[in-house]
Amino acid sequence: MPIERQNQRGHRNQLSQLLRSRHAGFTLVELIVTMGVVGILALVAAPNMSTMMNASRVSAAASELTSSLQLARSEAIRRNTRVTVCASSNGTSCDNSAAWARWIVHGEDRTTGVDEVIKDHSQPGNIQVSGPAAGVVFRPSGLVDAPSTVTACVPAANPPDNQRVITVMISGSILSKRTNGGGTCP
């Protein structure tokens, strides 16, 4: 009887080792099902990812524009002279263009009397920026002669609010607003 029990225990140990080694990995069916689930999740996530990326790009462009306008206002006050934010193709002078793929902040250096570029920014990617052809000019008081708007836009239906309209009030204060451009840019 003791030998029979040892044989039974030995068979059980061999059987449990066999079962454990058999389930150490994945079967082909399990792998195919898992890949199918991952594929379906990727199909669902991809459109949302492009929407999120477009929203991030237009938000970043609006932040950069707001930063440039705030810099121009503070430099106008600090330098006690007019400072302009405008479209530029060469990074050194204004273009008198409503398309602002690249813009500069420039003003007169009061010590040398030379007009200098304070900031030069090129907008990467598919973001379209438009603003007044003459630019936005801040007076030495930090005020502007008339309200102006600059728009950052991504030409896509997603996100629905594909435009950021930045308004410079006469007082020099800057407001940013999300708007639905219907997938188009001005």
C-alpha positions as CSV (number, residue, x, y, z in Angstrom):
1,M,0.0,0.0,0.0
2,P,2.7,2.5,0.7
3,I,4.3,1.9,-2.7
4,E,0.9,2.5,-4.4
5,R,0.5,5.8,-2.6
6,Q,4.0,6.9,-3.7
7,N,3.1,5.9,-7.3
8,Q,-0.1,7.9,-7.1
9,R,1.8,10.9,-5.7
10,G,4.4,10.6,-8.4
11,H,1.8,10.4,-11.1
12,R,0.0,13.5,-9.6
13,N,3.3,15.4,-9.6
14,Q,4.1,14.5,-13.2
15,L,0.5,15.4,-14.2
16,S,0.6,18.7,-12.5
17,Q,4.1,19.5,-14.0
18,L,2.7,18.6,-17.4
19,L,-0.3,20.8,-17.0
20,R,1.8,23.7,-15.7
21,S,4.3,23.5,-18.6
22,R,1.4,23.3,-21.1
23,H,-0.2,26.6,-19.8
24,A,3.1,28.5,-19.5
25,G,2.4,30.5,-22.8
26,F,-0.5,31.7,-24.9
27,T,-2.3,29.6,-27.5
28,L,-2.6,30.8,-31.0
29,V,-6.3,31.4,-30.6
30,E,-5.7,33.5,-27.4
31,L,-3.1,35.6,-29.3
32,I,-5.4,36.2,-32.3
33,V,-8.3,37.3,-30.1
34,T,-6.0,39.6,-28.1
35,M,-4.6,41.2,-31.4
36,G,-8.2,41.6,-32.6
37,V,-9.2,43.5,-29.5
38,V,-6.1,45.7,-29.7
39,G,-6.9,46.5,-33.3
40,I,-10.5,47.5,-32.5
41,L,-9.3,49.7,-29.7
42,A,-6.7,51.4,-32.1
43,L,-9.5,52.0,-34.6
44,V,-11.6,53.7,-32.0
45,A,-8.7,55.7,-30.5
46,A,-7.1,57.0,-33.8
47,P,-9.8,59.6,-34.7
48,N,-9.8,60.9,-31.1
49,M,-6.0,61.2,-31.2
50,S,-6.0,63.4,-34.3
51,T,-8.7,65.6,-32.8
52,M,-6.6,65.9,-29.6
53,M,-3.4,66.7,-31.6
54,N,-5.2,69.4,-33.7
55,A,-6.7,71.0,-30.6
56,S,-3.2,71.0,-29.0
57,R,-1.6,72.6,-32.1
58,V,-4.1,75.4,-32.4
59,S,-4.0,76.0,-28.7
60,A,-0.2,76.2,-28.8
61,A,-0.3,78.7,-31.7
62,A,-2.8,80.9,-29.9
63,S,-0.6,80.8,-26.8
64,E,2.4,81.8,-28.8
65,L,0.5,84.7,-30.5
66,T,-0.8,85.9,-27.1
67,S,2.8,85.8,-25.8
68,S,4.1,87.8,-28.7
69,L,1.3,90.4,-28.3
70,Q,2.0,90.7,-24.6
71,L,5.7,91.1,-25.2
72,A,5.0,93.8,-27.8
73,R,2.8,95.7,-25.3
74,S,5.3,95.5,-22.5
75,E,8.2,96.5,-24.8
76,A,6.2,99.5,-26.1
77,I,5.8,100.7,-22.5
78,R,9.4,99.9,-21.5
79,R,11.0,101.5,-24.5
80,N,8.5,104.4,-24.6
81,T,8.0,103.9,-28.4
82,R,5.7,102.1,-30.8
83,V,6.2,98.4,-31.1
84,T,4.6,96.3,-33.9
85,V,3.6,92.7,-34.3
86,C,3.3,91.9,-38.0
87,A,3.6,89.2,-40.7
88,S,7.1,88.7,-42.1
89,S,8.6,86.5,-44.7
90,N,12.3,87.3,-44.0
91,G,12.2,87.8,-40.2
92,T,13.5,91.3,-40.4
93,S,10.7,93.5,-41.8
94,C,6.9,93.5,-42.1
95,D,5.2,92.2,-45.2
96,N,1.8,94.0,-45.2
97,S,0.2,90.6,-45.5
98,A,-2.9,89.1,-43.7
99,A,-1.2,85.6,-43.7
100,W,1.0,85.3,-40.7
101,A,2.8,82.0,-41.2
102,R,5.8,83.9,-39.7
103,W,5.6,87.0,-37.5
104,I,7.9,89.4,-35.8
105,V,7.8,91.8,-32.9
106,H,9.8,94.9,-33.7
107,G,10.4,98.4,-32.4
108,E,12.9,101.2,-32.2
109,D,15.8,100.9,-29.8
110,R,15.7,104.2,-28.1
111,T,19.5,104.3,-27.4
112,T,20.6,103.7,-31.0
113,G,17.5,104.9,-32.9
114,V,17.6,101.7,-34.9
115,D,14.5,99.5,-35.6
116,E,15.3,96.1,-34.2
117,V,13.5,92.7,-34.2
118,I,12.6,91.8,-30.6
119,K,11.1,88.4,-31.5
120,D,10.8,86.3,-34.6
121,H,8.5,83.3,-34.7
122,S,7.6,80.8,-37.5
123,Q,4.5,78.7,-37.1
124,P,5.2,75.0,-37.8
125,G,2.7,72.5,-39.1
126,N,-0.7,73.0,-40.7
127,I,-1.8,75.9,-38.5
128,Q,-2.9,79.0,-40.4
129,V,-2.6,82.4,-38.7
130,S,-4.2,85.5,-40.1
131,G,-4.2,89.0,-38.8
132,P,-4.3,92.7,-39.9
133,A,-2.0,93.4,-42.9
134,A,-0.5,96.4,-41.2
135,G,0.1,94.4,-38.0
136,V,-0.9,95.3,-34.5
137,V,0.8,98.5,-33.3
138,F,1.1,99.3,-29.6
139,R,1.7,102.9,-28.6
140,P,4.2,103.9,-25.9
141,S,1.2,103.9,-23.4
142,G,0.5,100.3,-24.2
143,L,-2.7,101.2,-26.0
144,V,-3.6,100.5,-29.7
145,D,-5.3,102.8,-32.1
146,A,-8.2,100.4,-33.0
147,P,-9.2,96.9,-31.8
148,S,-7.5,94.1,-33.8
149,T,-8.0,90.4,-34.2
150,V,-5.5,87.7,-35.0
151,T,-6.8,84.2,-35.7
152,A,-5.0,80.8,-35.3
153,C,-6.8,78.0,-37.1
154,V,-6.4,74.4,-38.1
155,P,-8.2,73.6,-41.4
156,A,-10.0,70.5,-40.1
157,A,-13.5,69.6,-38.9
158,N,-12.1,68.0,-35.7
159,P,-11.9,69.6,-33.2
160,P,-15.2,71.5,-33.7
161,D,-13.7,74.6,-32.2
162,N,-10.9,74.8,-34.8
163,Q,-10.2,78.5,-34.4
164,R,-8.8,80.7,-31.7
165,V,-9.6,84.4,-32.2
166,I,-7.3,86.7,-30.3
167,T,-8.7,90.2,-29.8
168,V,-6.5,93.1,-28.9
169,M,-8.7,95.7,-27.3
170,I,-8.0,99.5,-27.5
171,S,-6.7,99.3,-23.9
172,G,-4.1,96.8,-25.0
173,S,-5.7,93.9,-23.1
174,I,-5.8,90.6,-25.0
175,L,-8.7,88.2,-25.1
176,S,-8.7,84.7,-26.6
177,K,-11.8,82.9,-27.6
178,R,-12.5,79.5,-29.1
179,T,-14.8,79.5,-32.2
180,N,-16.2,76.9,-34.5
181,G,-15.0,77.6,-38.0
182,G,-16.8,74.6,-39.5
183,G,-13.5,73.1,-40.6
184,T,-12.3,76.2,-42.6
185,C,-10.0,79.0,-41.8
186,P,-10.5,82.7,-42.6
